[in-house]
Amino acid sequence: VIKGITGNGSYSFEYTHTESDGRFLFTSQNGGLFELDNVKVQEYGTDGYVTKLYDQAGNNIHLEQSTAANQPQVISGGETIKLNNRPTMRFDGTNDHLKTGGRFPALTTPNVLCCVVRPVHESGLRYICDAGIDGTGTAQRQILGITSDDKVEMFGGAWANLSTVLSETTASLLWANFNSGNSTLDLNGNVDSSTQDPSGGALDSLGIGARMSNTSNLEGDISEFLIWDFSQESSKLDIKANINTHYNIY
């Protein structure tokens, strides 16, 4: 109810909507005709966070986060957060992460982990993903991490490193092929590492944005995360080309 109208004339009011019912009412003890003009409606934006990243493979093994303070952000001030003009998840580098709520069928080699990511420079190793066998991160088998000099490492029993620094301002496409003694790590359109030893193992749990124990947290964006339980060498170029077309990475 807007009060303060005492007679003929023009009045200016500011109405802030804070309740679930958005109606308001002009009233006068003596009746009368009221005209509204120069009305401005402004929506006050809110923030939005990820509680569940749904499994698109049909196994119903989703990446989840029930603790509000640990949820990556997707909406800021009512606007979708974007990387390369596409929606992304933004991780705060402190405690944001997602992890599987259950165990998926054991993942053996060869397998592929692929993601679109943008890191923010921090000291120490930061985890993009942590795939293991216990759901806690104490027995990791496959890791993608970013070093303090902003290069990528893959681990599956031994470490293999990218030689190229990732961009902090635009998206990068990472492709990690885990294949016993013949593993490689690609950056954007190129095979950036030489053949390495990481082999992986019988994985049944996964976390992204941090180690599954919620340490070594990533600050930055993850827009895509894909995992295949078989080799994709024959299709790799086409898959990477499709992802690149969508995000305009390289």
Disulfide bonds with the S-S distance in Angstrom:
none
